[in-house]
Every structure is written in structure tokens, then in C-alpha cells.
């Protein structure tokens, strides 16, 4: 908990809601917020599967995140190249901490996601946006470029969309964001936004805790493997999961037409 970041836990602690709390500057990043976000997600990575099962990332106020704080960027312009590299690397490590979070990360987007805010969308597993939200890689309008977020964004939307959108910095709507794969669901209004987020949270909580983590991890694991290697790797992963107590409980619950024990719900 700080002036820039708030973490709330619910569902017995299994659901973490991370809020950017700088609404007066549209939840823009500065060095402190970057460090706090990285620390929060580094902490999540150390939690056991039953302790933490899903993370929701949102921004307080009218805007999800407008990217980097102008004052912080002005200060960076006074630094030498080496200091700027260290500054940029801190941001890259923050995005990497979110990207590699072992549980699903859901981004709740309202108002705008610009610059670094687009990076947050790129490293989230599920992005749900209000229909009025605006998006953009706006860095070039300030004479800089979307460099640090590039690896995460290109992995999410592909090279063709990055090449079309990076240079000009034009803002675009949630419909285009969904079309290029940055956003998964577009809803009308804040109430619908919360309902859609809660529905995804419920889906995750209905699934086996270790199975969810393994399912997220396998997407990254097979990314760079050849066909032969991926066959062996995926066979080993499913073989290990099949013999777990969690898998036995899941199949038993299905056969007995009841909810599995990890849901905490005795009803079928």
C-alpha cells in the first residue's frame, strides 16, 4: 500500500486486485510506481498455487494508465545515456515481472491506455475494456519511441500491427484494439466492466490452481520450441499433471456431478 499503488485481497486472499492510484496524473508511471509494481508482482510469484490464483490490474479514476509521467520523462532527459539505460531497464523488468506472473492477470481498462499503459495491456493475459476507452503508442508524438514495451507488444499483436501503429502514434478505439488482439472483450460502462472482470475471475477460480498455472506457463514454454521438442515437452507436462491429486479430484468431481474441492462450493 502506498500513494501510488494499492493491493486488495479477497476470496480468502486468492484474488489480488492491484490498483494504480495516481488518478490526478492519469495513473502515469514514475520511478517509484515502477519499482512498487515490480515488487508487488515479484511477491506474487513467490506465493503458492492455493494462496494466489488470479490478479486484476486496474487504475483508479477516469483513466487506466496514460503511460509515463511527463515530469519523470523530463528529468530523464537530463541524465546521460548510461543512467537512461538503467532507468529504462527498471521499467523493462517491471513489465517482465507482470508478464511472468504465474497466475492469470486481468487488465480492467477504462478511459485510456497510452504508451506504457499499452505495455500493461500487452503483459496482461486477459484485457477487458470499456467501449469508450482509447489506445495508442503515442511515444513518437513526444519524439521518443515505444522501445521498452516493444517485445511484449509484438508478442501480443504481431509485427504487422506494430509496424502500422508504432511510427505514427495515432490513437484508436477499443474496437480496433480488440481486432488486433490487444483487447479481448469490449463492454459498455463501468458496471459491465466489473461484471466482465468478475466473470473471468470466476472462471479461473472454477479451475484447478496448479492446472491454471501450468496452462499459462505452457504458452510461454512452447513459444520457441521446434515441433519435435514441443511434442515431448507437452507430453511430459500433461503426464505430470494427470498424476496429481488435483487431477484426481477434478475427474472425481466430474464423475460424481459435484463441484471440485478447490472451488469451496459444495453445490454441483
Buried (B, 14 or more C-beta within 10 A) or exposed (E): EEEBBBBEEEBEEBBBBBBBBBBEBBBBBBBBBBBBBBEBBBEBEEBEBEBBBBBBBBBBBEBBBBBBBEEBBEEBEEEEEEEEEEBEEBBBBBBBBBBBBBBBBBBBBBBBBBBBBBBBBBBBBBBBBBBEBBBBBBBBBEEBBBEBBBBBBBBBBEEEBBEEBBEEBEBBBBEBBBEBEBBBBBBEEEEBBBEBBEEBBBEBBEBBBBBBBBBBEBEEBBEEEEEEEBEEBBEEBEEEBEEBEBBEBBEEBEEEEBBBBBBEEEEE
